[in-house]
Amino acid sequence: MINVGIIGSTGRVGSLLIDDLILDEETNLCACHIFYELKKNVPEGTLVTNDMEGILNVSDIVIDFSAPSATEELLNQIVENKGNKPLVIATTGFNKHQENLLIEASKKVPILYATNMSLGVAVLNKLAILASKALRDFDIEIVEQHHRHKVDSPSGTALTLAQNVAKARDLDLDLVRISGRDGIIGARTKDEIAVMSLRGGDIVGRHTLGLYNDGEFIELNHTATSRNTFSKGAIRAAKWLINQEAGLYSINDCLGI
């Protein structure tokens, strides 16, 4: 039985993760990190605390669906040798300092970081790389849609897609990415990669990669219809990661694709 701690237990996915861990025959929910109050019932004996070190002490592995500030605190615990447990991290919206912390912590423990934990999105990224290389003259546009409550934009999944297609074409994403168009801006440049965000309603997540050329276009689309896609994907990742050496892993490593 794998003892799993959760960071971000009061969030949408965190709440589902509690249920899925309880139902999973190979895992035990041992701890939930909170900043304020956990309104969801958890099994007797589950540690509910705001002490990050305490979470690490009782867990075999930690799954993090929180916010950058909480993930930063978690990573600092690892870097400062106050914890040595594997981490599955699905938080998005990191700044450069937090990205560097992630790399430093992965030198001490195994960390699987993914901006999206679904199998479908992992395959979408593989297809995006293949299509971007094969259709080098096609224009690339990425559109992501999420619920009205999402706080970061564009989504981490959309940025990962953009990074993958830029790398496939030997481009620096920071130099070619745009996030909006307004006014008399001139014609689209050849290497431009647009990443656009739509927000509204209760959309779980929808990502579309479009490749457009004169006379034809291709659109690759992934739609998440349930957040359990992410929680179950994270549990699958945790079961794989717990047997790995220190290092920074992706969802592709877990799935073997």
C-alpha positions in Angstrom: 0.0 0.0 0.0 1.4 3.4 -1.0 0.8 6.2 1.4 0.0 9.4 -0.6 -0.1 12.9 0.6 -1.9 15.7 -1.3 -1.0 19.3 -1.7 -3.9 21.3 -3.0 -6.6 19.1 -1.4 -9.2 21.9 -1.3 -9.0 22.5 -5.1 -11.2 21.0 -7.8 -8.9 18.2 -8.8 -7.6 17.8 -5.2 -11.1 17.0 -4.0 -11.5 14.3 -6.7 -8.0 13.0 -5.9 -9.1 12.3 -2.3 -12.0 10.2 -3.6 -9.9 8.4 -6.2 -7.2 7.6 -3.7 -9.7 6.1 -1.3 -11.2 3.9 -4.0 -7.8 2.8 -5.3 -6.8 -0.6 -3.8 -3.1 0.2 -4.1 -3.0 3.6 -2.3 -3.8 5.0 1.0 -4.7 8.7 1.6 -2.4 9.6 4.5 -2.3 13.4 4.5 -3.9 16.5 3.1 -2.1 19.9 3.2 -4.5 22.9 3.7 -4.0 26.6 4.2 -7.5 27.2 5.7 -10.2 24.5 6.1 -10.8 21.1 4.5 -14.6 20.8 4.2 -14.5 17.3 2.6 -14.6 14.2 4.8 -11.5 12.1 4.8 -10.8 8.7 6.4 -10.0 8.6 10.1 -6.3 8.9 10.8 -5.6 11.1 7.8 -3.3 14.0 8.7 -4.8 17.3 7.9 -2.3 20.1 8.4 -0.6 23.3 7.0 2.8 21.9 7.9 4.5 20.9 4.6 7.3 19.1 6.4 4.7 17.0 8.3 3.1 16.0 5.0 6.4 14.8 3.7 7.3 12.9 6.9 4.2 10.6 6.8 3.9 10.1 3.0 5.6 7.7 0.7 4.9 10.1 -2.2 3.2 13.5 -2.6 0.9 14.6 -5.3 0.6 18.4 -5.8 -2.3 20.0 -7.6 -2.0 23.4 -5.9 -0.7 26.9 -6.7 2.8 28.1 -7.4 3.3 29.5 -3.9 2.4 26.2 -2.3 4.6 24.2 -4.7 7.5 26.6 -4.0 7.2 25.8 -0.3 7.1 22.1 -1.1 10.2 22.3 -3.3 12.0 24.3 -0.7 11.5 21.5 1.8 13.2 19.1 -0.6 16.1 21.5 -1.4 16.7 22.3 2.2 16.8 18.6 3.1 13.6 18.7 5.1 12.0 16.0 3.1 13.1 13.3 0.6 9.9 11.9 -0.9 9.1 11.6 -4.6 6.8 14.3 -6.0 4.1 14.3 -8.7 3.5 17.9 -9.6 0.7 19.2 -11.8 0.7 22.9 -10.7 1.0 25.4 -13.5 2.0 29.1 -13.7 5.5 28.9 -12.4 7.9 31.8 -12.5 11.6 31.3 -13.4 12.6 31.0 -9.7 10.1 28.2 -9.2 11.2 26.5 -12.4 14.8 26.5 -11.1 13.6 25.1 -7.7 11.9 22.3 -9.5 15.2 21.4 -11.3 17.2 21.6 -8.1 14.8 19.5 -6.1 14.8 16.8 -8.9 18.6 16.3 -8.2 17.6 15.0 -4.8 14.3 13.1 -5.4 12.4 11.7 -8.3 9.9 14.4 -9.6 7.3 13.9 -12.3 6.2 17.3 -13.6 3.4 17.6 -16.1 1.1 20.5 -16.9 -1.5 18.0 -17.8 -1.8 14.4 -16.4 -4.1 13.0 -19.1 -3.0 10.2 -21.6 -4.7 12.0 -24.4 -2.8 15.2 -23.9 0.5 13.3 -23.8 -0.4 11.8 -27.2 -1.5 15.2 -28.5 2.0 16.6 -27.7 3.6 13.7 -29.6 1.4 14.3 -32.6 2.1 18.1 -32.4 5.8 17.5 -32.7 5.4 15.1 -35.6 3.1 17.4 -37.5 5.1 20.6 -36.8 8.2 18.9 -38.3 6.5 17.4 -41.3 4.4 20.5 -42.1 7.1 23.1 -41.6 5.5 25.6 -43.9 2.2 25.5 -42.2 1.2 28.4 -39.8 0.7 27.2 -36.2 -2.1 28.6 -33.9 -3.0 27.2 -30.5 -6.3 27.9 -28.7 -7.1 26.8 -25.2 -10.5 27.0 -23.4 -11.1 26.7 -19.7 -13.7 27.5 -17.0 -14.2 31.1 -15.7 -12.4 30.4 -12.5 -9.0 29.5 -14.0 -6.4 32.1 -12.7 -3.5 31.5 -15.1 -3.4 32.2 -18.8 -2.5 30.7 -21.1 -2.8 27.2 -19.6 0.3 25.2 -18.8 -0.9 22.6 -21.3 -1.1 25.2 -24.1 2.4 26.5 -23.2 3.8 23.0 -23.2 2.3 22.5 -26.7 3.8 25.7 -27.9 7.2 24.8 -26.4 7.1 21.5 -28.2 6.2 22.8 -31.6 8.7 25.6 -31.3 11.5 23.2 -30.4 10.4 20.9 -33.3 11.1 23.8 -35.7 14.3 25.0 -33.9 12.6 28.2 -32.8 12.9 30.2 -29.6 9.3 30.4 -28.3 10.0 33.6 -26.4 10.8 35.3 -29.7 8.0 33.9 -31.8 5.0 33.6 -29.4 2.1 36.1 -29.4 -0.9 36.1 -27.1 -3.3 38.4 -28.9 -4.0 40.5 -32.0 -5.7 43.8 -32.1 -5.8 46.7 -34.5 -3.8 47.2 -37.7 -0.9 44.9 -36.8 0.2 43.8 -40.3 0.3 40.3 -41.8 1.2 37.2 -39.9 4.9 36.5 -39.7 6.2 33.1 -41.0 7.4 31.7 -37.7 4.7 33.2 -35.5 3.1 30.9 -32.9 0.0 32.2 -31.4 -1.3 31.0 -28.1 -4.9 32.2 -27.4 -7.0 31.8 -24.3 -10.8 31.6 -23.9 -12.5 31.6 -20.5 -16.2 30.9 -19.7 -18.7 28.6 -17.9 -17.5 25.3 -16.5 -15.3 24.1 -19.4 -12.9 21.5 -17.9 -10.3 21.9 -20.6 -10.1 22.0 -24.4 -6.9 22.5 -26.4 -6.6 22.8 -30.2 -3.5 22.9 -32.2 -4.1 24.2 -35.7 -1.7 23.9 -38.7 -2.9 26.1 -41.6 -1.6 26.4 -45.2 -3.0 27.6 -48.5 -5.6 25.1 -49.6 -5.7 22.9 -46.5 -5.4 22.8 -42.7 -5.2 20.3 -39.9 -6.6 20.7 -36.4 -5.6 18.4 -33.5 -7.9 18.7 -30.6 -8.2 17.3 -27.0 -11.2 17.9 -24.8 -11.3 16.9 -21.2 -14.9 16.1 -20.1 -14.1 15.2 -16.5 -11.4 16.3 -14.0 -11.0 12.7 -12.9 -8.9 12.4 -16.0 -6.3 14.4 -14.2 -6.6 12.8 -10.7 -6.5 9.3 -12.1 -3.6 10.2 -14.3 -1.7 11.5 -11.3 -2.3 8.4 -9.3 -1.0 6.3 -12.2 2.1 8.5 -12.3 2.7 8.2 -8.6 2.6 4.4 -8.8 5.3 4.5 -11.5 7.4 7.3 -10.0 7.9 5.7 -6.6 10.3 3.1 -8.1 12.4 5.6 -10.0 15.8 7.2 -9.2 16.2 11.0 -8.5 15.6 13.1 -11.7 13.0 15.1 -13.5 10.5 13.0 -15.4 7.5 13.8 -17.7 4.2 12.0 -18.2 5.7 10.6 -21.4 8.3 8.7 -19.3 5.5 7.2 -17.2 3.5 6.1 -20.2 6.5 4.9 -22.2 5.7 7.0 -25.3 
